[in-house]
Amino acid sequence: MADEPTETLLHIAERRHWESARQAGVSYAWSTLGVTLAEEGFIHCSADLSQAKGVLDRFYTAVDPADLVLLTIDVAKLGAEVRHEPADGQLFPHIYGPIPLPAVIDVRPVPRTR
């Protein structure tokens, strides 16, 4: 019997914060560029690559793409609430808690958008 499809989310992470959490073996707890989960209350995510590219274009143009990574997150492994909330005329997923390392199933460079 085939496995059920996995619901995934995407999160744009500063490479240094992701690497620090991974090396320390602790859950990732950064919301967005320069803002922690504790400060924001949730972690910003994208539902798909198109949303992630839009976020990159709008909020990350001053950041070298080499300093960023795109995390693919398995929602079933989160152990935290995910809410899809409106922003800029779209629904964006927000994770209300830290991301356990095993929930990150892929880490890759951010797509080039510019």
Residue pairs with C-beta under 8 A, 6 or more apart in sequence:
6 74
6 75
6 76
6 105
7 74
7 75
7 76
8 72
8 73
8 74
8 75
8 105
9 45
9 46
9 47
9 72
9 73
9 75
9 82
9 93
9 95
10 45
10 46
10 47
10 48
10 49
10 51
10 52
10 70
10 71
10 72
10 73
11 43
11 44
11 45
11 46
11 70
11 71
11 73
11 95
11 99
12 32
12 33
12 44
12 46
12 52
12 55
12 56
12 60
12 68
12 69
12 70
12 71
12 110
13 28
13 30
13 68
13 69
13 70
13 71
14 30
14 33
14 34
14 63
14 67
14 68
15 66
15 67
15 68
15 69
16 67
17 28
17 30
18 28
18 30
18 69
18 71
18 107
21 27
21 28
21 29
21 101
22 28
22 101
25 101
26 101
27 98
27 99
27 100
27 101
28 43
28 71
28 98
28 99
28 101
28 104
29 36
29 37
29 38
29 43
29 98
29 99
30 36
30 37
30 43
31 37
31 39
31 40
31 41
31 42
31 43
31 44
32 40
32 43
32 44
32 59
33 59
33 60
33 63
37 43
37 97
37 98
41 96
42 83
42 94
42 95
42 96
43 94
43 95
43 97
43 98
43 99
44 55
44 92
44 94
45 73
45 82
45 92
45 93
45 94
45 95
46 52
46 54
46 55
46 92
46 93
47 84
47 91
47 92
47 93
49 111
51 90
51 92
52 70
52 110
52 111
53 111
53 113
56 65
56 68
56 110
56 111
56 113
57 113
57 114
60 68
60 110
61 114
65 109
65 110
65 112
66 109
68 109
68 110
69 107
69 108
69 109
69 110
70 107
70 108
70 109
70 110
70 111
71 99
71 104
71 106
71 107
72 104
72 105
72 106
72 107
72 108
73 95
73 99
73 103
73 104
73 105
74 103
74 104
74 105
75 82
75 103
77 100
77 102
77 103
77 105
78 95
78 97
78 99
78 100
78 103
79 97
79 100
79 103
80 95
80 96
80 97
80 98
80 99
81 95
81 96
81 97
82 93
82 94
82 95
82 96
83 93
83 94
83 96
84 91
84 92
84 93
84 94
85 91
85 92
85 94
86 92
